[in-house]
Amino acid sequence: MDISAILSTNYVGCVWSLAGNDYENLDWLDDSPKPTEAELLAQWTDVEYQQEYDAVTVARQAGYQQTSDPIFMQYQRGEATEQEWLAAVQAVKDSNPYPKEPS
Protein backbone atom coordinates (compact mmCIF):
# COMPACT_ATOMS: atom_id res chain seq x y z
CA MET A 1 0.00 0.00 0.00
CA ASP A 2 1.26 3.46 -0.91
CA ILE A 3 -0.18 5.77 1.74
CA SER A 4 1.01 8.94 0.03
CA ALA A 5 -0.66 7.95 -3.25
CA ILE A 6 -3.95 7.23 -1.49
CA LEU A 7 -3.88 10.52 0.39
CA SER A 8 -2.91 12.49 -2.71
CA THR A 9 -5.71 10.89 -4.70
CA ASN A 10 -8.58 10.63 -2.23
CA TYR A 11 -7.86 13.40 0.26
CA VAL A 12 -7.21 16.33 -2.06
CA GLY A 13 -7.06 19.57 -0.11
CA CYS A 14 -6.30 17.88 3.21
CA VAL A 15 -3.13 18.82 5.03
CA TRP A 16 -0.87 15.99 6.17
CA SER A 17 2.75 14.98 6.51
CA LEU A 18 4.17 11.50 6.07
CA ALA A 19 7.67 10.22 6.80
CA GLY A 20 8.29 7.10 4.76
CA ASN A 21 5.28 4.89 4.13
CA ASP A 22 4.40 3.94 7.69
CA TYR A 23 0.95 4.87 9.01
CA GLU A 24 2.50 5.57 12.41
CA ASN A 25 4.45 8.39 10.75
CA LEU A 26 1.34 10.06 9.31
CA ASP A 27 0.77 13.45 10.90
CA TRP A 28 -2.76 14.61 10.14
CA LEU A 29 -2.67 18.40 10.13
CA ASP A 30 -6.18 18.89 8.79
CA ASP A 31 -9.44 19.72 10.57
CA SER A 32 -11.12 16.70 8.98
CA PRO A 33 -10.94 13.31 10.72
CA LYS A 34 -7.73 11.37 10.11
CA PRO A 35 -8.44 8.25 8.06
CA THR A 36 -7.68 5.00 9.80
CA GLU A 37 -5.09 2.60 8.45
CA ALA A 38 -7.93 0.18 7.61
CA GLU A 39 -9.74 2.90 5.63
CA LEU A 40 -6.59 3.63 3.65
CA LEU A 41 -5.96 -0.06 3.02
CA ALA A 42 -9.52 -0.45 1.72
CA GLN A 43 -8.86 2.33 -0.83
CA TRP A 44 -5.53 1.01 -2.06
CA THR A 45 -6.87 -1.40 -4.71
CA ASP A 46 -8.73 1.38 -6.52
CA VAL A 47 -5.84 3.84 -6.28
CA GLU A 48 -3.35 1.22 -7.50
CA TYR A 49 -5.65 0.36 -10.42
CA GLN A 50 -5.93 4.03 -11.38
CA GLN A 51 -2.14 4.45 -11.28
CA GLU A 52 -1.68 1.43 -13.54
CA TYR A 53 -4.44 2.63 -15.89
CA ASP A 54 -2.88 6.09 -16.13
CA ALA A 55 0.55 4.57 -16.87
CA VAL A 56 -0.91 2.51 -19.72
CA THR A 57 -2.63 5.61 -21.12
CA VAL A 58 0.68 7.48 -21.17
CA ALA A 59 2.45 4.51 -22.78
CA ARG A 60 -0.25 4.22 -25.43
CA GLN A 61 -0.03 7.91 -26.27
CA ALA A 62 3.73 7.59 -26.73
CA GLY A 63 3.23 4.47 -28.86
CA TYR A 64 0.66 6.18 -31.06
CA GLN A 65 2.96 9.16 -31.61
CA GLN A 66 5.91 6.92 -32.50
CA THR A 67 4.19 4.34 -34.69
CA SER A 68 0.58 4.78 -35.72
CA ASP A 69 0.46 8.57 -36.13
CA PRO A 70 3.12 8.59 -38.87
CA ILE A 71 1.29 5.79 -40.67
CA PHE A 72 -1.94 7.77 -40.36
CA MET A 73 -0.28 10.70 -42.10
CA GLN A 74 0.93 8.34 -44.84
CA TYR A 75 -2.61 6.99 -45.12
CA GLN A 76 -3.94 10.53 -45.49
CA ARG A 77 -1.47 11.13 -48.35
CA GLY A 78 -2.36 7.83 -50.02
CA GLU A 79 1.02 6.27 -49.18
CA ALA A 80 -0.35 3.65 -46.78
CA THR A 81 -3.60 1.77 -46.45
CA GLU A 82 -6.21 2.26 -43.78
CA GLN A 83 -5.59 -1.33 -42.70
CA GLU A 84 -1.88 -0.61 -42.14
CA TRP A 85 -2.79 2.32 -39.92
CA LEU A 86 -5.42 0.35 -37.99
CA ALA A 87 -2.97 -2.52 -37.54
CA ALA A 88 -0.42 -0.10 -36.06
CA VAL A 89 -3.05 1.26 -33.66
CA GLN A 90 -3.97 -2.27 -32.60
CA ALA A 91 -0.31 -3.19 -32.11
CA VAL A 92 0.07 -0.30 -29.65
CA LYS A 93 -3.05 -1.42 -27.79
CA ASP A 94 -1.89 -5.04 -27.73
CA SER A 95 1.53 -4.11 -26.34
CA ASN A 96 -0.01 -1.83 -23.68
CA PRO A 97 -3.11 -3.57 -22.31
CA TYR A 98 -5.17 -1.87 -19.65
CA PRO A 99 -5.24 -3.58 -16.26
CA LYS A 100 -8.28 -5.55 -15.17
CA GLU A 101 -10.66 -3.51 -13.09
CA PRO A 102 -10.71 -4.47 -9.42
CA SER A 103 -13.81 -6.40 -8.47
N, C-alpha and C positions, 0 to 999 in steps of 0.2 A: 504494500500500500504506500502510495506517495501522498503524504499528508498535505504538503505544500500545493500539489496539483489539485487536490480536492478543494482545499480552501480557496485557491485562486479561481476555481471554476464555479463553485457553488456558494461561496460567501463573498461575492463581489461587494466592495464597499466596506466590509468589516475590517477592523484594525487588529492585527495579530503579529506575533513574532515567533519564529520557530528556529531553534538551533538543532541542526541535523534533521532527522526524520523520526524522532521519538516523541510520542504524545506527551510524555512527562516534561518535555522541553517546549511545549506550546504555551506561550503567554498570550492570553486573550485580553486584548486591550480595548475591546469594543463594549458598548452598552448592551448589546444583544447577548442572549445566553450562549455560553461556550458549548459547542457541540461535544458530545461525548465521543470517546474512542470508538464505541460500538456504532454510533451514528455515522462517523467518518468511514469506518470499515464497510458499512452497508452501502455507501455511495461510491466506493472505489471501482466496482465493476463497470458502472456506467461511465465514470470519468476515464478509466483506462480504455474502454471501447472508443470513446470520443477522441482520445489522443491518437489511437491507432488509425481510426477513420480519417482524421485530419492529415496524418502522415501519408496515407495512401493517396489522398486528394492532391497533396503537394507533389508526390512522386508521379502521379498521372499527368499533372499539368506539365511537369518537366519533360516527361516522355512524349506528350503530344507536341510540344514545341520542338523537340529534337527530331522526331520521326514523322508523325502523321501530318503536322502542319505544312512542312515542305512538300509533301506528296499532294496535299490538298491544293496548294498553289500550282503544282504541275498539272493536276486534274483540271483546274480552272483554265489553264492555258492550252488544254488539249494534249498535254505531254504525258499524261498518266490516265489510267481508267478510274472510274468511281470505285470499282472493286478493289483496286490496289490501295486506294486511300482508306476505304472501310476496313480492309485487312490490317493496315497499319494501326488504325484506331483500336481494333480488336486485340492486336498484339500487345499494345500498351495496357489495355484492361486486363488481359490474361496474365501479364507479368506483374501486375499490381492489383491483386484482388482485395476487395474490401473485407474487413473482418466480419465474422458472424455476429449478429446482434446478440447481446446477452439475453437470456430468457428469464 
